[in-house]
Amino acid sequence: MATNPRVSICIPTYNRAHSLRRTLESALDQSGSDVEIIVLDDSSSDETFAVASEYRDARLRIERAAQRLGAAQNFNRCLDVARGKYVKILCDDDVLYPAAVALLAGALDRFSEATLATSAWHLLDETGSVTCKFGVLRDAPQEGALVDLRRIVKDSWLYLNRIGSPSSVMLRKASLTGLRFNPQYRQMMDWDLWIRLLNRGRLVYLPQVLSGYQRHPQTLSVKHEPLAQTAQDLLAISCVWRDSLGEFGGAISPWDLKRLQLLCVASASSVALRNVGRGAWQRARENAGLSLRALATFFTKW
C-alpha cells in the first residue's frame, strides 16, 4: 500500500496560464521524493489546464473543478485533497526558492508544538524583480524560533499580516481539524486562519528567504484596494473574534479588537480619499460608509 507523502504542495489556480509555468517549476524544483504536487484548476477559461498538463513528473497530479469555486473554496479544496502530513499552498503567481519545502517541513519536525511555519519572503514586482524583504522577527536562529499568538498580536496590532501569504506558510494538517479558510473574507481569509491556528499552538519562524510574493495589477490585494476590502474583512473578523473572545485565553484583549476597529476606520477613510483623487465618487462614498460603520462598531458597548 502506498504511503502518504510527507508534504503536499498545492497550487490553486484560475486563469493564470501566463504565470503558472514559473510557479509550477519552482514547486517541481523542490527536493525530495516524499512530496506530492497538486495543481487545482478552478475551471479556468484560458490555457491554464493545458500549461499544467505539459509537465511529466511522478509527484504531480492535476485536478480541475467542474465549476468555478472561488479563491477561498479552492484553497479549502487544497486542504481537503492534500494527503501530506504538512500542506504548502503556493499561489499561482508566486514562487518557492530552492529547499523551501525541506526547510519548512524540517522546522515543523523539530517543533512539535507548532501548528504552522513561515519564513522571510521577498515582495516581487510585476516583472518578478525583488522590491523588498519581509519577516516576522528581526533576529532568529537558522534552525527557527517559536512565536506565540501574544507576540503576533503585539507586533501586528491584528491589522498587518506579519506571518505572510499562503505561499510563505506551511501548515500542519493535523492542526487543521475543524478549521478552513472563511469564504466570507475576500482579502484576509488567510490572516483569520493563521490566528486561529496560533490559538491551537505556535508559529515556527525561519529567517531564511524561502519564497517570493508577486504583486501586480491582477493580485487580489491590488484589485481589492479601491474597495477597502482589507478594512471590510478585518471589521467583520473583529466582530467574530469579539463574540468568541474567551477562546483566545487572554491572548487577544477587548482593547486589541477596539484598536483594530479604529484602524479599519483609518484605512477605509484613507482609501476613500484616494478614490476621491481618482474621481471614483461612488467608491469613495462606499468607503466612507464603511468608515462610519467601523466607527459605530468601535463605540458599541460589549
C-alpha positions as CSV (number, residue, x, y, z in Angstrom):
1,M,0.0,0.0,0.0
2,A,1.4,3.4,-1.0
3,T,2.3,5.6,1.9
4,N,1.2,9.2,2.2
5,P,3.7,11.9,1.2
6,R,5.4,14.0,3.9
7,V,4.5,17.3,2.2
8,S,1.7,18.3,-0.2
9,I,2.4,21.3,-2.4
10,C,-0.9,22.6,-3.6
11,I,-1.2,25.2,-6.3
12,P,-4.8,26.7,-6.5
13,T,-5.1,28.5,-9.8
14,Y,-7.5,30.3,-12.0
15,N,-6.8,31.9,-15.5
16,R,-3.0,32.1,-14.8
17,A,-1.7,30.4,-17.9
18,H,0.8,33.3,-18.3
19,S,2.4,32.9,-14.8
20,L,1.7,29.3,-13.8
21,R,4.7,27.8,-15.5
22,R,7.2,29.6,-13.3
23,T,5.2,28.9,-10.2
24,L,4.9,25.2,-11.0
25,E,8.5,24.8,-11.9
26,S,9.5,26.3,-8.6
27,A,7.5,23.5,-6.9
28,L,8.9,20.8,-9.1
29,D,12.4,22.0,-8.3
30,Q,11.9,21.2,-4.6
31,S,14.0,18.3,-3.5
32,G,12.6,15.0,-2.1
33,S,10.5,12.1,-3.3
34,D,8.2,12.4,-0.3
35,V,6.4,15.3,-1.9
36,E,3.2,15.5,-3.9
37,I,2.4,18.5,-6.1
38,I,-1.3,19.1,-6.9
39,V,-2.5,21.8,-9.3
40,L,-6.1,22.6,-8.6
41,D,-7.5,24.4,-11.6
42,D,-10.7,26.3,-10.6
43,S,-12.4,25.8,-14.0
44,S,-10.1,28.2,-15.9
45,S,-11.3,29.6,-19.2
46,D,-7.8,30.2,-20.6
47,E,-4.9,27.7,-21.2
48,T,-4.1,27.1,-17.5
49,F,-5.0,23.4,-17.6
50,A,-3.1,22.9,-20.8
51,V,0.0,24.5,-19.3
52,A,-0.1,22.3,-16.2
53,S,-0.7,19.2,-18.4
54,E,2.6,19.7,-20.3
55,Y,4.6,18.6,-17.3
56,R,5.5,14.9,-16.6
57,D,6.5,14.2,-13.1
58,A,5.5,11.3,-10.9
59,R,4.9,13.7,-8.0
60,L,2.4,15.8,-10.0
61,R,-1.3,15.5,-10.4
62,I,-3.8,17.9,-11.8
63,E,-7.4,18.4,-10.7
64,R,-9.9,20.6,-12.5
65,A,-13.1,21.8,-10.8
66,A,-16.3,21.1,-12.8
67,Q,-17.4,24.7,-12.0
68,R,-15.9,27.8,-10.5
69,L,-15.5,27.6,-6.8
70,G,-13.8,31.0,-6.0
71,A,-10.5,31.6,-4.3
72,A,-11.4,30.6,-0.7
73,Q,-13.2,27.4,-1.6
74,N,-10.4,26.4,-4.0
75,F,-7.9,27.0,-1.1
76,N,-10.1,24.8,1.1
77,R,-10.1,22.2,-1.7
78,C,-6.3,22.1,-1.3
79,L,-6.6,21.3,2.4
80,D,-9.2,18.6,1.6
81,V,-7.3,16.7,-1.1
82,A,-3.8,17.1,0.3
83,R,-2.5,13.7,1.7
84,G,0.7,15.0,3.3
85,K,1.5,15.5,6.9
86,Y,2.3,19.1,6.0
87,V,0.5,21.3,3.5
88,K,2.1,24.0,1.5
89,I,-0.2,26.2,-0.6
90,L,1.6,28.0,-3.4
91,C,-0.4,30.8,-5.1
92,D,-0.3,30.6,-8.9
93,D,1.9,33.7,-9.4
94,D,4.3,33.3,-6.6
95,V,7.5,31.2,-6.4
96,L,9.3,28.9,-3.9
97,Y,13.0,29.2,-3.6
98,P,15.2,26.1,-3.5
99,A,14.9,23.9,-0.4
100,A,11.9,26.0,0.9
101,V,9.8,22.9,1.4
102,A,12.6,20.9,3.0
103,L,13.5,23.6,5.5
104,L,9.9,24.5,6.5
105,A,9.0,20.8,6.9
106,G,12.2,20.3,9.0
107,A,11.2,23.2,11.2
108,L,7.8,21.6,11.9
109,D,9.5,18.3,12.6
110,R,11.7,19.9,15.2
111,F,8.9,21.9,16.9
112,S,6.0,19.6,17.5
113,E,4.0,22.3,19.3
114,A,4.0,24.5,16.1
115,T,0.8,24.4,14.0
116,L,2.3,26.3,11.2
117,A,5.7,27.5,9.9
118,T,6.8,30.5,7.9
119,S,10.0,32.3,6.8
120,A,11.2,35.6,5.5
121,W,9.9,36.3,2.0
122,H,10.5,38.7,-0.9
123,L,8.0,41.0,-2.4
124,L,8.3,40.9,-6.2
125,D,7.1,43.4,-8.7
126,E,5.2,42.7,-11.9
127,T,8.5,41.7,-13.7
128,G,9.5,39.3,-10.9
129,S,12.2,41.6,-9.5
130,V,12.7,41.8,-5.8
131,T,11.5,45.1,-4.3
132,C,11.8,44.4,-0.6
133,K,12.1,41.7,2.1
134,F,9.6,40.9,4.9
135,G,9.9,38.7,8.0
136,V,8.3,38.1,11.4
137,L,11.3,38.7,13.6
138,R,14.4,40.8,13.2
139,D,16.7,38.1,14.6
140,A,16.0,34.4,14.7
141,P,18.4,31.4,14.7
142,Q,18.8,29.5,11.5
143,E,17.0,26.4,13.0
144,G,13.9,28.5,13.7
145,A,12.3,30.4,16.6
146,L,8.9,29.8,18.1
147,V,6.4,32.7,18.2
148,D,3.2,32.7,20.1
149,L,-0.1,34.5,19.5
150,R,0.6,37.2,22.0
151,R,3.7,38.2,20.2
152,I,1.9,38.3,16.8
153,V,-0.9,40.4,18.3
154,K,1.7,42.8,19.8
155,D,3.7,43.2,16.6
156,S,0.8,43.3,14.1
157,W,-2.0,45.0,16.1
158,L,-4.1,42.3,14.4
159,Y,-4.1,44.6,11.3
160,L,-1.0,43.6,9.4
161,N,-0.5,40.0,8.2
162,R,3.0,39.6,9.6
163,I,3.1,35.9,9.1
164,G,2.8,36.1,5.3
165,S,0.6,34.9,2.4
166,P,-0.2,31.2,1.9
167,S,2.9,31.0,-0.4
168,S,5.1,31.7,2.6
169,V,3.4,29.4,5.1
170,M,3.4,25.6,5.7
171,L,0.6,24.1,7.7
172,R,0.5,21.0,10.0
173,K,-2.6,19.2,8.6
174,A,-3.4,17.5,11.9
175,S,-3.9,21.0,13.4
176,L,-6.5,22.0,10.8
177,T,-9.3,19.8,12.1
178,G,-12.5,21.9,12.1
179,L,-10.6,24.9,10.5
180,R,-10.8,26.2,7.0
181,F,-10.4,29.5,5.0
182,N,-13.6,31.5,5.5
183,P,-15.1,32.5,2.1
184,Q,-16.8,35.4,3.8
185,Y,-13.4,37.2,3.8
186,R,-12.2,38.1,0.3
187,Q,-8.8,39.5,1.3
188,M,-7.9,38.5,4.8
189,M,-9.1,34.9,4.9
190,D,-5.5,33.6,5.3
191,W,-4.9,36.0,8.3
192,D,-8.0,34.8,10.0
193,L,-6.9,31.1,9.6
194,W,-3.3,31.9,10.8
195,I,-4.7,33.5,14.0
196,R,-7.0,30.6,14.7
197,L,-4.1,28.1,14.1
198,L,-1.9,30.2,16.5
199,N,-4.6,29.8,19.1
200,R,-4.0,26.0,18.9
201,G,-0.2,26.1,19.0
202,R,2.7,28.2,17.9
203,L,4.3,29.5,14.8
204,V,7.9,28.5,13.9
205,Y,9.7,31.2,12.0
206,L,12.8,30.7,9.8
207,P,14.9,33.8,8.9
208,Q,15.9,32.4,5.5
209,V,14.1,33.9,2.5
210,L,12.2,31.0,1.0
211,S,9.5,32.4,-1.2
212,G,8.6,35.3,-3.4
213,Y,5.2,37.0,-3.4
214,Q,4.4,38.8,-6.6
215,R,2.3,42.0,-6.5
216,H,0.8,43.1,-9.8
217,P,-2.5,44.6,-11.0
218,Q,-4.2,41.2,-11.1
219,T,-3.4,40.2,-7.5
220,L,-6.3,40.3,-5.1
221,S,-4.6,42.8,-2.8
222,V,-4.3,45.3,-5.7
223,K,-7.8,44.6,-7.2
224,H,-9.4,44.9,-3.8
225,E,-7.7,48.0,-2.7
226,P,-10.3,50.5,-4.1
227,L,-12.9,48.6,-2.2
228,A,-11.1,48.9,1.2
229,Q,-11.5,45.2,1.3
230,T,-8.9,44.7,4.0
231,A,-10.9,47.1,6.3
232,Q,-14.1,45.3,5.4
233,D,-12.8,41.9,6.2
234,L,-11.0,43.0,9.4
235,L,-14.1,44.8,10.7
236,A,-16.1,41.6,10.2
237,I,-13.3,39.5,11.7
238,S,-13.1,41.8,14.8
239,C,-16.8,41.1,15.5
240,V,-16.5,37.4,15.1
241,W,-13.4,37.3,17.4
242,R,-15.3,39.6,19.9
243,D,-18.0,37.0,20.2
244,S,-15.5,34.2,20.8
245,L,-13.0,36.2,22.9
246,G,-12.9,33.7,25.7
247,E,-11.5,31.1,23.3
248,F,-8.2,33.1,23.0
249,G,-7.3,32.7,26.6
250,G,-6.4,36.4,27.0
251,A,-4.0,36.5,24.1
252,I,-6.4,38.9,22.3
253,S,-8.0,41.5,24.6
254,P,-11.1,43.7,24.1
255,W,-8.7,46.7,23.6
256,D,-6.9,44.8,20.8
257,L,-10.2,44.5,18.9
258,K,-11.2,48.1,19.6
259,R,-7.8,49.2,18.3
260,L,-8.3,47.0,15.2
261,Q,-11.7,48.7,14.6
262,L,-10.1,52.1,14.8
263,L,-7.5,51.0,12.3
264,C,-10.4,50.0,10.0
265,V,-11.8,53.5,10.3
266,A,-8.5,55.0,9.3
267,S,-7.9,52.5,6.5
268,A,-11.4,53.0,4.9
269,S,-11.0,56.8,5.2
270,S,-7.6,56.7,3.5
271,V,-9.0,54.6,0.6
272,A,-11.9,57.0,0.3
273,L,-9.6,60.0,-0.1
274,R,-7.6,58.1,-2.8
275,N,-10.8,57.3,-4.6
276,V,-11.8,61.0,-4.5
277,G,-8.4,61.8,-6.0
278,R,-9.2,59.3,-8.8
279,G,-12.7,60.8,-9.3
280,A,-14.2,57.5,-8.2
281,W,-17.0,59.1,-6.3
282,Q,-19.2,56.1,-5.8
283,R,-16.3,54.0,-4.4
284,A,-15.4,56.9,-2.1
285,R,-19.0,57.1,-0.8
286,E,-18.9,53.3,-0.1
287,N,-15.5,53.6,1.6
288,A,-16.9,56.5,3.8
289,G,-19.9,54.4,4.7
290,L,-17.6,51.6,5.8
291,S,-15.5,54.0,7.9
292,L,-18.7,55.2,9.7
293,R,-19.8,51.5,10.3
294,A,-16.4,50.8,11.8
295,L,-16.6,53.8,14.0
296,A,-20.1,52.8,15.2
297,T,-18.8,49.3,15.9
298,F,-15.9,50.8,17.9
299,F,-18.4,52.8,20.1
300,T,-20.7,49.8,20.6
301,K,-20.6,48.6,24.2
302,W,-19.9,44.9,24.7
